[in-house]
Amino acid sequence: MTDFERTRRLFHMPDGVIYLDGNSLGPLPIAAKERVARMLADEWGEQLIRGWNTAGWMLQPRRIGDRVGRLIGAPEGTVVMGDTLSIKVYQALASALELNPDRQVVLSDRGNFPTDLYMAEGLIRLLSKGHELKVVEPGEVEDAIDESIAVLMLTEVDYRTGRLHDMTALTSLAHEAGALTIWDLAHSAGALPVDLMAADADFAVGCTYKYLNGGPGAPAFIYVAPRHADITRPALLGWMGHQAPFAFDLDYRPGAGIERMRVGTPPIIALAALDAALDVWENVSMDDVHAASIALSEQFIRGVEARCPELTLASPRDASRRGSQVSFRHPEGYAIMQALIEHGVIGDFRAPDLMRFGFTPLYIGEQDVQQAIGIIARVMADRLWDKAEYRKKALVT
Ligand SMILES: Cc1ncc(COP(=O)(O)O)c(C=O)c1O
């Protein structure tokens, strides 16, 4: 059994805060603070440029990729870290389209994160080969898979509602129709069990600043199935993905396997924070995390529905069809969320009317949820949200 009392002590949490936004930005693991300070002083400070060799900086994207891989069912050597998730989506899609050259359609859904769709739009425009991005309702994906589809590109857990796609079933349907799959695991990795090998996914991408607690702007990851890794031609021919970066050849030769998905110089300070954040997962079972997050989410839904009739559940009611976040709708959702934040319950808001709450048992327990329900009930009953200042939109919602 995972000891959640122990994991809770591994995070810094400001006093008076109930943090229900780990689905957007995980809190600071105490070890990350120490590791980054040590990295700055001992590695950058003392070793200077030598750190690339002496401190193993050059190997971090692969080494840490393997650590992330263990959490998502990816074997050693199939995951590499770097860049942002948007870039990794672009790389995965470019590779997948080239591996399926006789097809024209990229199938996605309206629950996908906009950047994934924008990346596809930009790539399709650049390729100018007549590709088409087809975006259907989440419930219509299954029926839309046919022999025109080159690539099925989906986010497993919907960023707004937490709705969970069946990765294994959809991947299998896609393969039967001759399509390849790209799974965005931004809201899955660290939230629920993912087994990329068992699902037979072709490509997967994800970020590490949400459930993996790597910090704001932490590097993304990309997974390429072993059967594609040595044959796929990368779209972004960065020198770090070259077979021999320090040969400085004028011609590009792709690195072996997943190495070719590297682009430029890795963000070593950010990787140090992430490396320490991943220590939290030692002796943690993803099944336990998922089960505990379901229990907390159910407690939350029950409590909020009983005490706040004006809020409408926007997430699937069936826990087996959700990731680890719960969303409620209200036309004044933005103002309500600002009032909640001021009263110590931190969640976030997604336009037009969704309030999102994440349930991450590594640092959230039953008592926090009970307390949060009480605060939400008071903010709603006393209309504490009904103030002009709470309606003023900030840059980030
Ligand atoms: C599902 C999903 N995909 C992509 C992104 C964008 O990632 P990035 O800003 O790291 O490029 C996000 C950001 O939250 C996301 O939730």
The ligand as a Tripos MOL2 file, in Angstrom:
@<TRIPOS>MOLECULE
LIG
   16    16     1     0     0
SMALL
NO_CHARGES

@<TRIPOS>ATOM
      1 C1         -3.4740   18.1620  -23.1080 C.3       1 LIG1
      2 C2         -2.4760   19.2520  -23.2880 C.ar      1 LIG1
      3 N1         -1.7130   19.2730  -24.4070 N.ar      1 LIG1
      4 C3         -0.8130   20.2490  -24.6180 C.ar      1 LIG1
      5 C4         -0.6140   21.2750  -23.7030 C.ar      1 LIG1
      6 C5          0.3740   22.3830  -23.9980 C.3       1 LIG1
      7 O1          1.6160   22.0870  -23.5060 O.3       1 LIG1
      8 P1          2.8550   23.1040  -23.5780 P.3       1 LIG1
      9 O2          2.3770   24.4350  -23.1310 O.co2     1 LIG1
     10 O3          3.8250   22.5060  -22.5960 O.co2     1 LIG1
     11 O4          3.3820   23.1150  -24.9490 O.co2     1 LIG1
     12 C6         -1.3630   21.2760  -22.5190 C.ar      1 LIG1
     13 C7         -1.1560   22.3360  -21.5200 C.2       1 LIG1
     14 O5         -1.7560   22.3950  -20.4850 O.2       1 LIG1
     15 C8         -2.3180   20.2430  -22.3140 C.ar      1 LIG1
     16 O6         -3.0820   20.2290  -21.2240 O.3       1 LIG1
@<TRIPOS>BOND
     1     1     2 1
     2     2     3 ar
     3     2    15 ar
     4     3     4 ar
     5     4     5 ar
     6     5     6 1
     7     5    12 ar
     8     6     7 1
     9     7     8 1
    10     8     9 2
    11     8    10 1
    12     8    11 1
    13    12    13 1
    14    12    15 ar
    15    13    14 2
    16    15    16 1
@<TRIPOS>SUBSTRUCTURE
     1 LIG1         1 GROUP 0 **** ****
